Amino acid sequence: MGTIETWMKKHSLLYTGATNHPFIHSIRDGTIDLSSFKRWLGQDYIFVRAFVPFVASVLLKLWKESDESSDMEVILGGMAALNDELAWFKKEASKRGVSLSDIVPHKANIRYCSFLESLTSTEVEYTVAITAFWAIEAVYQDSFAHCLEEDSKTPAELKETCERWGNEAFGQYCRSLREIAKRSLEKAPDGVVSKAEIVFLRVLEHEVEFWNMSRGET
Ligand SMILES: Cc1ncc(CNC=O)c(N)n1
């Protein structure tokens, strides 16, 4: 059994907590209030701005540490998509009257962004960073895909947001990242695999905190 498959079984409660959070349920059942959505939008814009340099650091580690040449295209493609994503946040914010330049980062967001920054250190192995990258993307894919399911009551004005991360192409991209992480973990020494597992769990915890914050709970 693959390392990631094992982790998913072992930590399924936490993974489900991150991907079936009450914030996501409230989108899925149409009970979300607009203020929560706007809070999430502004905070996520700040997060994505910190995510870009993190992805750049993954590319740098790949170039230095990995011989798997096709991995670069996948990660570079992800980075290019973040360019569109930042433009989308700006458009969406202006449509909803959210001023992105006035957003004050929330504590949970600051903690998550600092965690990302800590992973950019040259001391952190490529295997560990690519595992985090996959987990961060996979949580959004699985979460927002729930909001697009057959029986969901996602409000029409939130469909576009859910499709951004819940669409099939993003799903395929996440499967590619998982495959890259899986192969890297297979070749890594036990100590690095252990570090990657801890980082995987930290990502899930940060994602749960991020949703809590978006609901206005912390
Ligand atoms: C908090 C959080 N986690 C994951 C993502 C998805 N990655 C890039 O958009 C995101 N936007 N925000």
PDBQT file of the ligand as one rigid body, heavy atoms in Angstrom, charges set to zero:
ROOT
HETATM    1  C1  LIG A 301      -6.609  28.088   2.701  1.00  0.00    +0.000 C 
HETATM    2  C2  LIG A 301      -6.485  27.587   1.297  1.00  0.00    +0.000 A 
HETATM    3  N1  LIG A 301      -6.094  26.336   1.073  1.00  0.00    +0.000 NA
HETATM    4  C3  LIG A 301      -5.957  25.875  -0.191  1.00  0.00    +0.000 A 
HETATM    5  C4  LIG A 301      -6.208  26.676  -1.275  1.00  0.00    +0.000 A 
HETATM    6  C5  LIG A 301      -6.104  26.130  -2.672  1.00  0.00    +0.000 C 
HETATM    7  N2  LIG A 301      -4.903  26.518  -3.315  1.00  0.00    +0.000 N 
HETATM    8  C6  LIG A 301      -4.844  27.591  -4.118  1.00  0.00    +0.000 C 
HETATM    9  O1  LIG A 301      -5.738  28.331  -4.366  1.00  0.00    +0.000 OA
HETATM   10  C7  LIG A 301      -6.622  27.991  -1.004  1.00  0.00    +0.000 A 
HETATM   11  N3  LIG A 301      -6.920  28.863  -1.978  1.00  0.00    +0.000 N 
HETATM   12  N4  LIG A 301      -6.758  28.417   0.287  1.00  0.00    +0.000 NA
ENDROOT
TORSDOF 0
